[in-house]
């Protein structure tokens, strides 16, 4: 859990599972509130949690969607995923989302995931987010603005991309609706992008 959300309060003793999943519910509640303020659809049949880990956000999204798919590159995370009715977890080891057909999801959500891959992979997955969205579907994802090289001394590589670059990726394939500043950490400003297909 600490590898998923590296909150310094929990580094020694680790996360309490109840608090870990409550943290996910609070995040999704905030995201849904943001979508409602933007007058965007915030519920539907199916959502995708990209980089699901053990299901912190997947299970929280299930409150609003009939089915939620979580994908992750880590087989161990997928195997340990929190079982919730209506949540389905799968391994994704390719630089695309070919396991899903075009026009499958009402919402694609991703938080603190894309930042751990080089920009060319970030761009490829952003394109895939919009490919797998239904018409008028919504993608909401976070990418930090900051250095484009890995974070020295950090346990995971971090890659920032300029806001202008990410906006250009989005506007090639979708309509950008909102860019929300989620705050700063080290040399990065965390930005959450919201766009519709």
N, C-alpha and C positions, 0 to 999 in steps of 0.2 A: 504494500500500500504506500509505503514511503517513497518507493521508486516512481509511483504514479503521481502523487502530490507530495512534493518535498517540503513540507511545512516544518521549519526548524523546531517547532514545539514538540514534534514527535520523533526526532532523530534517535534518541536513546531508547525510549520505551516502545516506539512504534505506534501506529494509529490504533485506536479502539475501533473495531469494525462498525459499530453503530454510528459513531461520530463520522467515520469515513463516508458512509453512505448518506448520512444526513447532510454532509458537506456537498455531495453531489445533488441532492434534492434542492438545496438552497441555490446552487448555481443554475439549475434548470428553471426553477421558479423565476429567478432574475432574468434569464434569457426569454422566457415566455412573456413576462411583463414587458420586456423591451419590444418584442414582436407585436404585442397588443398596442403599445404606444405608437408604433410605426404603422398601425392599421394593416398588419400582414397576417395571413392565416397562421394560427398557432396550434392547430390540432388537425388530425386527419387519420388516414388509415395506417400509414407506414412511415417510420423514420429510420435514419441510419446514423449510428454513432461511430464515427471514423476514429480509430485508435482507442478502442473501448477499454483496454486493460481488463480488469476483472468485473467491469459492469457498473462502475460508480455512477456514470451518467446514463447508461443504457437503461438501467432499472428505473431511474428517475424519469426518463422520457416516456416510459410505459404508462405513466399516469395520464398522458395526453394523447397517446396513439394506440391503436389496436395492436399493432405489431412493431417491434423495434429490433432491427438487426445491428449487432455490434461486430466490427471487424478489427483485427489487430495482427501485427506482424509477429507477435510472440505467441508461440504455441503454448507455453506455460501459462501465460495470462488467460488465453482462451479456455484452457482446461480448468482453470481456477475460477472462471467467471461465475458471478452470483446468479443462481438459478431463480428466475422469476417467470411466471406464466406470461407468454406473449413476447418474451425476449429470446432471440436466437443469435448464437455466437459462431463466428467462423474465422478461420485463419486466412490472412491475405498476404501472400509473399511476393506478389508481382507489383510493378509500378503502375498499376491501373486497378479498376474495379470491374474487370470483365466478368466476374461471377454474378454481377447484377445487370439486368437488361436496362436499356434506356427507358426513362420515364417511369421508374419504379417507386420513387419516394416523394412524400410530401415535404419532408424536411431532411436535410443533411446537416449534422452538427459535429464540430470537431474543436476541441480545446486542448491546448498545450501538447499538441502532437506534431503538427507540421514543422514546428520550430526545431525539431530534432533531425531534420533531413535537409540536404543541400537544396538550394533554390530551384534547380531544374526538376527535382522530384516534387517539390511543393507545387510548382506550376502545373505539372502533369496531373497531380491529384485534384487541384482546383478545377481544371477542365473536366475531370471525371465527375466531380461533385455535380456539375451542371448537366452533364450527360445523363446521369441516373435520376435527376429530378423530373417529376411530372411537370407539365406546363403550369406556370404560376406557382411552382414549388419554391421553397426558400432554402438557401444555404447560409449557414451562420458558422464562421470559423475564425480562429485566432492565428495570427502570424505576428511576431514581434518586429518592430522597426529598429534596426541597429546593425551591429557588425555582421558581415557575411561569412566570417570564419568561426570555427568552433571556439567555445568558451574555454580558455586555458584554465586547467585545474578543476574544472567542473566534471561531475561524474557522467554527464551526458553531453554530447556535442550540441551546440546551440547555433542556429543560423537565423540571422535577421535579414529582412528584405525591406527596401524602401516602400513607403506607402504608395508612391507614384507607380512603382513597378507592379505591386499587387493590384492596384486599381486598374492598370492596363490589362493585366491577365483577366480580370473579371469582365471588363467592358468589351472584350473580344467576343464573349460568349453569353453575357447576361446583363442585367440591369442592376447597377450598384444602388443600394437604398440607404445604407448607413455605415459609418465607420466610428466605432466607439473606443475611446481611450480607456483601457482597463488599469492603467497605472504603470509605474516604472520599476524595473529591477535591474540592478547593475547597469550595463550599458544599453539596455533594451527598453523600449516603450511597447507594451503589449496592446495590440489593436485587434478588435473583433469586427470583422466585416460581415455585413448582411446584404444579400443580393437575391434577386428573383430571376427565374428562367424565363 
